[in-house]
């Protein structure tokens, strides 16, 4: 019997996803709370364990402790497991093990899992889930092997585990690393002149951020012989954001001695490229976000808010959402009755969903920012930009910090936990999990009205 067979009668896909992530976070919190999870063999406070488990499960990367310096090998394994489950999706992993065990999957089970990837179609679901796990492992192991070329000669046997951990973290767009031995909270700043590390991490982030739906399109390209509208949109927006982000950092930080100014041109280009890739959702900090000028931080906020693609390991409002908003504005300005994208007409439901996602996301960020800013303990130096930066980072599951998270009090961190959870599961899924479906007004016809806009 499928693990969701009974549950699906009572839970809609959104509710199943929400409850699944809550269970994973709870289990992770308890495991990290064990004394064996900390290097000093002392139990970490339950609240800090909750914060770390939420950040790992929601593939965010915000943390109150340096992963290498505070957590033992056991604790690091727990964090890696939480990242893997959070990145690939709770429902999908459970579904995969049902498939591997030879258990039959019904339509509702496949729909539950498909809901985790914002994909309405469940055709060929069995093959899709197996491919997701298969190719995820291939990408992660390949990334680990490449990074081991750099890390093993420097750190010996522990470099193997570092490579595996960081490969999982990069592919799942989590931003956790084990480079704390080079300096507490240094992230990948110590790897600024290590191209193997930066390029490998960047490629893993990009592949994970493209999404499983895009993978499936490429894998079936021989049969379909064309790229879907979704794939075209994701590839186009990803390329635009990477190139645009690279140019942005090259220009905005070129005169900052704390970041790019003193680097040779090649190293400056590589680090600008990596920052452009990582800031949108992964959260590996190679420049020092707290050292950037405020203009660069505001640009980073926009990149984080956009995020990656639907059905990926990344967060944000998604590149397709932004693309739909842009073409909607363009279509209206060109006096077109329909919204067109790559010579395809978009249905009204897509436009409505785009509006709902954008509004709910901005509301979640605004709420987190306001509460974080006004709950800051007296005497802290975190300003409005830093608080907004960390609020957007939490929602987009980017994991970068401009310093506000470290200075925030308990109340602020509680809201960051909630924001990370909302950002990973999705504001629409949160709302849908709380709202019971009703067909009482389905067939009611209401009169058409007009209202002035703008």
KABELPE-V514545 format. One record per residue. N is the residue number from 0. SS is DSSP state (h for helix, s for strand, l for the rest). PHI is phi in radians with two decimals (NA if undefined). D_FIRST is the distance of its C-alpha to the first C-alpha in Angstrom with 2 decimals. Layout:
BEGIN
{{N & SS & PHI & D_FIRST} {N & SS & PHI & D_FIRST}}
END
This chain:
BEGIN
{{0 & l & NA & 0.00} {1 & l & -1.09 & 3.78} {2 & l & -1.15 & 6.35} {3 & l & -1.79 & 8.33} {4 & l & -1.01 & 6.77} {5 & l & -1.38 & 9.02} {6 & h & -1.13 & 11.53} {7 & h & -1.18 & 12.32} {8 & h & -1.25 & 13.73} {9 & l & -1.91 & 16.26} {10 & l & -1.94 & 16.88} {11 & l & -1.40 & 18.50} {12 & h & -0.97 & 18.14} {13 & h & -1.11 & 21.38} {14 & h & -1.19 & 20.44} {15 & h & -1.07 & 17.17} {16 & h & -1.10 & 19.41} {17 & h & -1.08 & 22.11} {18 & h & -1.15 & 20.12} {19 & h & -1.05 & 18.38} {20 & h & -1.15 & 21.89} {21 & h & -1.10 & 23.27} {22 & h & -1.15 & 20.87} {23 & h & -1.06 & 21.76} {24 & h & -1.10 & 25.42} {25 & h & -1.11 & 25.36} {26 & h & -1.10 & 23.96} {27 & h & -1.08 & 26.50} {28 & h & -1.07 & 29.26} {29 & h & -1.15 & 28.78} {30 & h & -1.17 & 28.74} {31 & h & -1.22 & 31.85} {32 & h & -1.28 & 33.47} {33 & l & -1.10 & 33.52} {34 & h & -0.97 & 37.06} {35 & h & -1.18 & 35.85} {36 & h & -1.37 & 34.89} {37 & s & -1.80 & 38.55} {38 & l & -1.16 & 41.36} {39 & l & -1.51 & 43.64} {40 & l & 1.02 & 40.99} {41 & l & -1.92 & 41.52} {42 & l & -1.08 & 38.72} {43 & l & -1.31 & 38.74} {44 & l & -0.98 & 38.98} {45 & h & -1.06 & 35.64} {46 & h & -1.18 & 36.71} {47 & h & -1.17 & 37.49} {48 & h & -1.15 & 34.15} {49 & h & -1.09 & 32.45} {50 & h & -1.09 & 34.63} {51 & h & -1.16 & 33.87} {52 & h & -1.12 & 30.07} {53 & h & -1.15 & 30.12} {54 & h & -1.09 & 32.42} {55 & h & -1.27 & 30.32} {56 & h & -1.13 & 26.93} {57 & l & -1.58 & 28.69} {58 & l & 0.74 & 30.44} {59 & l & -1.67 & 33.77} {60 & l & 1.92 & 36.04} {61 & l & -1.15 & 38.19} {62 & l & -2.59 & 38.87} {63 & l & -1.75 & 41.16} {64 & l & -2.29 & 41.52} {65 & l & -1.23 & 42.20} {66 & h & -1.05 & 39.07} {67 & h & -1.31 & 41.13} {68 & h & -1.30 & 43.68} {69 & h & -1.70 & 41.52} {70 & s & -1.60 & 38.15} {71 & l & -1.29 & 37.87} {72 & h & -1.04 & 35.96} {73 & h & -1.07 & 32.97} {74 & h & -1.11 & 33.29} {75 & h & -1.16 & 33.64} {76 & h & -1.14 & 30.44} {77 & h & -1.05 & 28.60} {78 & h & -1.09 & 30.23} {79 & h & -1.09 & 29.32} {80 & h & -1.12 & 25.63} {81 & h & -1.11 & 25.79} {82 & h & -1.10 & 27.62} {83 & h & -1.11 & 25.12} {84 & h & -1.13 & 22.13} {85 & h & -1.19 & 24.36} {86 & h & -1.26 & 25.76} {87 & h & -1.44 & 22.73} {88 & l & 1.78 & 20.78} {89 & h & -0.96 & 18.19} {90 & h & -1.13 & 15.60} {91 & h & -1.17 & 16.42} {92 & h & -1.15 & 16.21} {93 & h & -1.08 & 12.75} {94 & h & -1.09 & 11.73} {95 & h & -1.04 & 13.84} {96 & h & -1.18 & 12.26} {97 & h & -1.13 & 8.79} {98 & h & -1.14 & 11.13} {99 & h & -1.08 & 13.16} {100 & l & -1.45 & 10.57} {101 & l & 1.39 & 10.17} {102 & l & -1.52 & 6.66} {103 & l & -1.30 & 7.43} {104 & l & -1.85 & 8.66} {105 & l & -1.47 & 9.94} {106 & h & -1.04 & 13.45} {107 & h & -1.20 & 13.02} {108 & h & -1.12 & 11.00} {109 & h & -1.13 & 13.83} {110 & h & -1.14 & 16.34} {111 & h & -1.03 & 15.47} {112 & h & -1.19 & 16.06} {113 & h & -1.09 & 19.04} {114 & h & -1.11 & 20.50} {115 & l & -1.25 & 21.03} {116 & l & -1.98 & 23.39} {117 & l & 0.99 & 25.27} {118 & l & -2.05 & 24.36} {119 & l & -1.36 & 23.75} {120 & l & -1.43 & 22.75} {121 & l & -2.08 & 19.24} {122 & l & -1.15 & 20.50} {123 & l & 1.15 & 19.63} {124 & h & -1.00 & 17.24} {125 & h & -1.02 & 15.49} {126 & h & -1.18 & 19.02} {127 & h & -1.06 & 20.23} {128 & h & -1.15 & 17.84} {129 & h & -1.13 & 18.64} {130 & h & -1.14 & 22.28} {131 & h & -1.00 & 22.33} {132 & h & -1.15 & 21.43} {133 & h & -1.05 & 23.60} {134 & h & -1.31 & 26.64} {135 & h & -1.08 & 26.43} {136 & h & -1.13 & 26.78} {137 & h & -1.10 & 29.57} {138 & h & -1.09 & 31.47} {139 & h & -1.17 & 31.17} {140 & h & -1.18 & 32.25} {141 & h & -1.13 & 35.06} {142 & h & -1.10 & 36.26} {143 & h & -1.11 & 36.23} {144 & h & -1.11 & 38.26} {145 & h & -1.17 & 40.82} {146 & h & -1.21 & 41.30} {147 & h & -1.09 & 41.63} {148 & h & -1.03 & 44.81} {149 & h & -1.59 & 46.36} {150 & h & -1.43 & 44.74} {151 & h & -1.11 & 44.82} {152 & h & -1.05 & 48.63} {153 & h & -1.54 & 49.13} {154 & h & -2.13 & 46.66} {155 & l & 1.18 & 46.01} {156 & l & -1.04 & 42.68} {157 & h & -1.15 & 41.48} {158 & h & -1.10 & 41.94} {159 & h & -1.15 & 38.91} {160 & h & -1.15 & 36.66} {161 & h & -1.02 & 38.52} {162 & h & -1.13 & 37.83} {163 & h & -1.13 & 34.07} {164 & h & -1.06 & 33.85} {165 & h & -1.25 & 36.02} {166 & h & -1.19 & 34.30} {167 & h & -1.07 & 30.91} {168 & h & -1.09 & 32.78} {169 & h & -1.23 & 34.67} {170 & h & -1.08 & 31.87} {171 & l & -1.51 & 29.83} {172 & l & 1.00 & 33.10} {173 & l & -1.63 & 33.14} {174 & l & 1.57 & 36.76} {175 & l & -1.35 & 36.48} {176 & l & -2.51 & 38.81} {177 & l & -2.11 & 40.37} {178 & l & -1.67 & 43.94} {179 & h & -1.12 & 45.13} {180 & h & -1.13 & 47.22} {181 & h & -1.56 & 49.51} {182 & l & 2.50 & 50.00} {183 & l & -1.01 & 47.93} {184 & l & 1.18 & 45.95} {185 & l & -1.32 & 47.53} {186 & l & 0.90 & 44.32} {187 & l & -1.78 & 45.36} {188 & h & -1.05 & 48.97} {189 & h & -1.24 & 49.90} {190 & h & -1.84 & 48.50} {191 & l & -1.01 & 50.75} {192 & l & -1.91 & 52.65} {193 & l & -2.09 & 49.72} {194 & h & -1.04 & 48.72} {195 & h & -1.06 & 46.00} {196 & h & -1.15 & 44.09} {197 & h & -1.14 & 44.71} {198 & h & -1.18 & 44.05} {199 & h & -1.12 & 40.83} {200 & h & -1.06 & 39.49} {201 & h & -1.10 & 40.60} {202 & h & -1.12 & 38.90} {203 & h & -1.11 & 35.58} {204 & h & -1.08 & 35.93} {205 & h & -1.12 & 36.77} {206 & h & -1.08 & 33.91} {207 & h & -1.13 & 31.36} {208 & h & -1.38 & 33.11} {209 & h & -1.23 & 33.05} {210 & l & 1.76 & 29.34} {211 & h & -1.20 & 26.45} {212 & h & -1.16 & 27.34} {213 & h & -1.16 & 30.78} {214 & h & -0.97 & 29.47} {215 & h & -1.05 & 27.42} {216 & h & -1.09 & 30.58} {217 & h & -1.17 & 32.64} {218 & h & -1.17 & 30.22} {219 & l & -1.76 & 30.32} {220 & h & -1.10 & 34.04} {221 & h & -1.13 & 35.09} {222 & h & -1.46 & 33.29} {223 & h & -1.35 & 33.95} {224 & l & 1.04 & 37.41} {225 & l & -2.79 & 37.65} {226 & l & -1.52 & 36.53} {227 & l & -1.27 & 34.74} {228 & h & -1.05 & 36.54} {229 & h & -1.05 & 34.13} {230 & h & -1.10 & 34.85} {231 & h & -1.03 & 38.58} {232 & h & -1.13 & 38.65} {233 & h & -1.10 & 36.82} {234 & h & -1.10 & 39.04} {235 & h & -1.10 & 42.18} {236 & h & -1.18 & 41.59} {237 & h & -1.08 & 40.53} {238 & h & -1.12 & 43.72} {239 & h & -1.05 & 45.89} {240 & h & -1.21 & 44.62} {241 & h & -1.17 & 44.96} {242 & h & -1.14 & 48.46} {243 & h & -1.11 & 49.54} {244 & h & -1.15 & 48.24} {245 & h & -1.07 & 50.00} {246 & h & -1.10 & 53.25} {247 & h & -1.06 & 52.89} {248 & h & -1.21 & 52.69} {249 & h & -1.03 & 55.40} {250 & h & -1.47 & 57.73} {251 & h & -1.24 & 56.87} {252 & l & -1.90 & 56.79} {253 & l & -1.10 & 59.50} {254 & l & -1.77 & 62.10} {255 & l & -1.66 & 60.04} {256 & l & -1.17 & 61.14} {257 & l & -1.43 & 58.12} {258 & l & -2.21 & 55.72} {259 & l & -1.84 & 56.92} {260 & l & -0.94 & 60.73} {261 & l & -1.59 & 61.57} {262 & l & -1.55 & 59.11} {263 & l & -1.08 & 60.28} {264 & h & -1.02 & 59.29} {265 & h & -1.06 & 56.58} {266 & h & -1.18 & 54.95} {267 & h & -1.13 & 55.33} {268 & h & -1.13 & 53.63} {269 & h & -1.08 & 50.72} {270 & h & -1.25 & 50.17} {271 & h & -1.17 & 50.50} {272 & h & -1.06 & 47.89} {273 & h & -1.10 & 45.50} {274 & h & -1.08 & 46.11} {275 & h & -1.08 & 45.47} {276 & h & -1.28 & 42.07} {277 & h & -1.27 & 41.02} {278 & h & -1.16 & 42.21} {279 & l & -1.19 & 39.97} {280 & l & -2.93 & 36.83} {281 & l & -1.36 & 36.81} {282 & l & 1.61 & 39.43} {283 & l & -1.35 & 41.20} {284 & l & -1.72 & 44.75} {285 & l & -1.81 & 47.36} {286 & l & -2.02 & 50.33} {287 & l & 1.57 & 50.15} {288 & h & -1.05 & 49.19} {289 & h & -1.21 & 51.42} {290 & h & -1.61 & 54.36} {291 & l & -1.26 & 54.02} {292 & l & -1.28 & 56.37} {293 & h & -1.14 & 55.05} {294 & h & -1.09 & 55.23} {295 & h & -1.17 & 52.82} {296 & h & -1.12 & 50.53} {297 & h & -1.16 & 50.49} {298 & h & -1.12 & 49.66} {299 & h & -1.11 & 46.82} {300 & h & -1.02 & 45.49} {301 & h & -1.13 & 45.32} {302 & h & -1.09 & 43.54} {303 & h & -1.11 & 40.95} {304 & h & -1.12 & 40.40} {305 & h & -1.19 & 39.72} {306 & l & 1.37 & 37.19} {307 & l & -1.88 & 35.06} {308 & l & -1.72 & 32.99} {309 & l & -1.09 & 29.91} {310 & l & 1.25 & 26.64} {311 & l & -1.97 & 28.41} {312 & l & -1.47 & 28.51} {313 & l & -1.60 & 31.67} {314 & l & -2.07 & 32.61} {315 & l & 1.43 & 35.46} {316 & l & -1.37 & 35.71} {317 & l & 1.55 & 35.12} {318 & h & -1.13 & 37.68} {319 & h & -1.19 & 36.61} {320 & h & -1.09 & 37.30} {321 & h & -1.11 & 40.78} {322 & h & -1.08 & 41.41} {323 & h & -1.13 & 40.58} {324 & h & -1.08 & 42.90} {325 & h & -1.13 & 45.65} {326 & h & -1.23 & 45.50} {327 & h & -1.14 & 45.38} {328 & h & -1.12 & 48.61} {329 & h & -1.10 & 50.15} {330 & h & -1.11 & 49.30} {331 & h & -1.16 & 50.84} {332 & h & -1.15 & 53.93} {333 & l & -1.59 & 54.37} {334 & l & 1.05 & 54.25} {335 & l & -1.66 & 51.23} {336 & l & -1.34 & 49.23} {337 & l & -2.06 & 45.97} {338 & l & -1.57 & 44.47} {339 & s & -2.01 & 44.42} {340 & s & -2.45 & 42.83} {341 & l & 0.86 & 43.67} {342 & l & 1.08 & 44.81} {343 & s & -2.15 & 41.62} {344 & s & -1.52 & 41.63} {345 & l & -1.53 & 39.16} {346 & l & -1.32 & 37.63} {347 & h & -1.14 & 38.45} {348 & h & -1.08 & 34.92} {349 & h & -1.11 & 35.19} {350 & h & -1.13 & 38.55} {351 & h & -1.10 & 37.30} {352 & h & -1.12 & 34.36} {353 & h & -1.04 & 36.88} {354 & h & -1.10 & 39.16} {355 & h & -1.11 & 36.50} {356 & h & -1.05 & 35.21} {357 & h & -1.11 & 38.82} {358 & h & -1.16 & 40.00} {359 & h & -1.11 & 37.12} {360 & h & -1.15 & 37.40} {361 & h & -1.13 & 41.15} {362 & h & -1.14 & 40.82} {363 & h & -1.09 & 38.42} {364 & h & -1.15 & 40.82} {365 & h & -1.08 & 43.87} {366 & h & -1.13 & 42.47} {367 & h & -1.14 & 41.58} {368 & h & -1.07 & 44.95} {369 & h & -1.07 & 46.99} {370 & h & -1.19 & 45.39} {371 & h & -1.14 & 45.56} {372 & h & -1.15 & 49.18} {373 & h & -1.45 & 50.45} {374 & l & -1.75 & 48.58} {375 & l & -1.09 & 50.12} {376 & l & -1.03 & 52.11} {377 & l & -1.08 & 55.85} {378 & l & 1.60 & 57.60} {379 & l & -1.34 & 54.77} {380 & l & -1.78 & 55.73} {381 & l & -1.27 & 52.64} {382 & l & -1.65 & 53.85} {383 & h & -1.10 & 52.25} {384 & h & -1.11 & 51.38} {385 & h & -1.15 & 49.69} {386 & h & -1.18 & 47.64} {387 & h & -1.11 & 46.64} {388 & h & -0.99 & 45.80} {389 & h & -1.24 & 43.37} {390 & h & -1.15 & 41.86} {391 & h & -1.15 & 41.13} {392 & h & -1.07 & 39.91} {393 & h & -1.15 & 37.37} {394 & h & -1.15 & 36.13} {395 & l & -1.42 & 36.05} {396 & l & 0.97 & 34.42} {397 & l & -1.36 & 37.43} {398 & l & 1.50 & 38.28} {399 & l & -1.34 & 42.00} {400 & l & -2.46 & 44.43} {401 & l & -1.72 & 48.06} {402 & l & 2.00 & 48.45} {403 & h & -1.20 & 47.37} {404 & h & -1.08 & 44.14} {405 & h & -1.14 & 46.13} {406 & h & -1.61 & 48.69} {407 & l & -1.16 & 46.36} {408 & l & -1.45 & 46.18} {409 & h & -1.06 & 43.16} {410 & h & -1.07 & 42.94} {411 & h & -1.11 & 43.07} {412 & h & -1.24 & 40.34} {413 & h & -1.07 & 38.05} {414 & h & -1.19 & 38.51} {415 & h & -1.11 & 37.92} {416 & h & -1.05 & 34.55} {417 & h & -1.09 & 33.62} {418 & h & -1.15 & 35.05} {419 & h & -1.06 & 33.11} {420 & h & -1.13 & 29.83} {421 & h & -1.09 & 30.88} {422 & h & -1.12 & 32.03} {423 & h & -1.31 & 28.81} {424 & h & -1.29 & 26.39} {425 & l & 1.84 & 29.01} {426 & h & -1.05 & 31.22} {427 & h & -1.17 & 29.76} {428 & h & -1.11 & 26.18} {429 & h & -1.07 & 27.68} {430 & h & -1.12 & 29.47} {431 & h & -1.14 & 26.59} {432 & h & -1.24 & 24.36} {433 & h & -1.69 & 27.17} {434 & l & -1.80 & 28.05} {435 & l & -1.44 & 26.41} {436 & l & -1.20 & 26.57} {437 & l & -2.40 & 29.22} {438 & l & -1.83 & 30.32} {439 & l & -1.12 & 33.43} {440 & l & -1.94 & 35.74} {441 & l & -1.09 & 34.04} {442 & l & -1.83 & 36.70} {443 & l & -1.43 & 39.68} {444 & l & -1.74 & 42.54} {445 & l & -1.99 & 44.68} {446 & l & -1.23 & 48.13} {447 & l & -1.39 & 48.68} {448 & l & -2.28 & 50.60} {449 & l & -2.25 & 52.37} {450 & l & -2.51 & 52.88} {451 & l & -1.35 & 55.08} {452 & l & -2.15 & 53.43} {453 & l & 1.38 & 55.26}}
END
